[in-house]
Structure formats: C-alpha cells, structure tokens
Amino acid sequence: MAKPTNITWHETSISKENRREKNGHGSCALWFTGLSGSGKSTIANAVSHELFRQGISEYVLDGDNIRHGLNKDLGFSDYDRTENIRRIGEVAKLFVDSGKVVTTAFISPFRSDRDQVRALFEDSEFIEVFINCPIEECERRDPKQLYAKARRGEIKDFTGIDSPYEAPEQPEITINSDQVTVEEAVDQVFAYLREKNILK
C-alpha cells in the first residue's frame, strides 16, 4: 500500500503547556521495561493508582491489553515486536501531549526500539524505568505460566528463553524488583518525578 504524501500537520489551538498549566503538573511517559514476570505491570499500575489518588491526570498502557485491541494484528516476530513498540510509542506521545503522566508496561526487549521511542519525546519526557529482576526469579513467579510453556516448546520466540532481552544501559530509574516491595518501588518513582519537577 502506497504511503500518502498529501497530509499536513495541523497545529491545535490548545498546547501541551496549556494542559500542563491547567493540570498543575508536568506530563511524561514512564516506560517500564523488563522481563515477563519482573513486576512491570504490577508496579506501573501501583504508580498509576497513587498518581490518581493524588489527583494527577494519568493513564496506564499495558502490553497485554494493547495486544487485545490496537495491536491485535501483531505476533511476536522481531518485526512485529518492533512495530508493537513503535505504535505504542506514538500513542504514549499523544497522552503526554494531552498533559497526562502515562505509564507503559511492555517487555520492549530491543534497545534500538526503546531508543526510537525516546526520540519521539522532548528532553525529560521519556523516563525509562528498568524493572531489573533475575530470570530465575521471574521463572519462579511465572504468573501466567509462560516460562513453563516456553521451556516445553509451546511458545516460540519467548523473551529470555529463545529471544533476547537487551537491558537498558542508562535508564533514568532502575528498580530491583526482587529486593524491594511494590510500595518502595512506587516511592522510588515518585522521588524521581519530584526531583525532576514533573510533580510538585
């Protein structure tokens, strides 16, 4: 299918800065990345819940949920993983433009894909949160029994088993989820947001 060439960006009458001023806080994308079972979704949702409790405009984009709708046409090949992350990066950018703090929970295994998403944002808007957890602990937890299925050969191209995970080299936040509680992880994220004046 040929790409359209007759499209023009339309500037909106209300800016991102207008929305941030009205909300009384900054906006950003908290990009949670890590192995399956590391605690990405649990911590991302806990952060979002606390943001909501404090009256911060927020939203959660979760990998499994997105694959039920927007990205249901994608599989788990390297190409599809890259396209999955590209699409969600564009969606996350829209949420940041709307003045929200958006938390995303995606394995996003390839460093180049995460860097490509980062390039969509202005400085300080993209916050990479590495949920660092040994694969042995992830397998022990295995909440969806995915590792067990991958070990039996029932799931192909499973990250950490027969497909690589490229850990972030310089994430803004690293959470060792096998060493801290969910509450401590949330505190760590909030401390960073306040340090960067995204939250007051």
Helices and strands as residue ranges (DSSP letters): H 16-23, E 28-33, H 40-53, E 58-62, H 63-66, H 78-97, E 101-105, H 111-118, E 126-132, H 135-141, H 146-151, E 173-176, H 182-195
